[in-house]
Amino acid sequence: KKKATGHSHAKVIFLGEHSAVYHQPAIVFPIPQANVTATLQASPQGVTTIHSQYYSGPITDLPASMAGITALIKKLHQELNPQHQPVALEINSTIPLGRGMGSSAAIASAIIRGYFSFFEVPLSRATLTEYTDIEEKITHGNPSGIDAQTVNVSHPILYEQQQFFDFTPLLSGFLVIADTGVAGNTKTAVTQVREFLEADPVRQGLITRLGHLTEMVKTSLTNQDLIKTGQSLTEAQAILTALGVSTPKIEQLVVVANQAGALGAKLTGSGLGGCIIALAADYHSAKRVAAALTDHGAAQTWIQSLTELNPEE
Ligand code: MEV
């Protein structure tokens, strides 16, 4: 019996959230440690169905919160399956929702890859991004469109002058990601920052500084300088706090990570919940940081080897 599976993974913004909204650069890392698979086969029932941890049933009855996925699947059927052969779609995701890890874009990406593979149509990177964007535009307020880019590649992405570039410095070290257990809200956070900035023009300097820090990290990553990179992450956290998007829980986890030996730590994504990231020099230290974060109430942690993100030789 014919089956096809599409894979995708999470992402985290390494540096540049919020300032990216004001056209400053951002650096984004794929996180293969947290991932999604979408498996397709012919449906034994007469209708196309979806089976996932969030919803199971005919795609015509998907909840409104999944309108982006509904639109995407509709488009995929129009383009790849004009005869409307019913399919059974099974989605398995280990990416938590609403934590700035790109869960919706990753689910979309895995579905797209699964469909193109099942219907044996070649899929270009441009088409993959275009289709992921169909879902992302409906699902959220993610003005920069960063997620759709990074869930589709296995190396870092640089967002600069409102364009996306492959960013492939030779990486080392480990990234620890910890979930605060609280969902963030991108729309609220972005609006809150805009109001904060508009209240006093001097505050725009915080955005400019985040932009400079991102430029510095671009250089320090390229120079394989993890110490400097970590220091910039920590400074960015102070600025994000000044912008009002940190929380006591985020602050606490950042302190815990640094005390456990991280080279630097900050929130990632929109803030007001979501995840933190911490940079660690080696696996041993990453394990120690992750354990300390769990001890202090992180809902879940991931350890991502950065070497794994280097282009294959
Ligand atoms: C949200 O994941 C990141 C923000 O910078 C918004 C965006 O870039 O679209 C807060």
Residues whose N, C-alpha, C, O or C-beta is under 5 A from the ligand:
A	BS01	MEV	G16 E17 H18 A20 V21 G100 N142 P143 S144 G145 T186 G269 S270
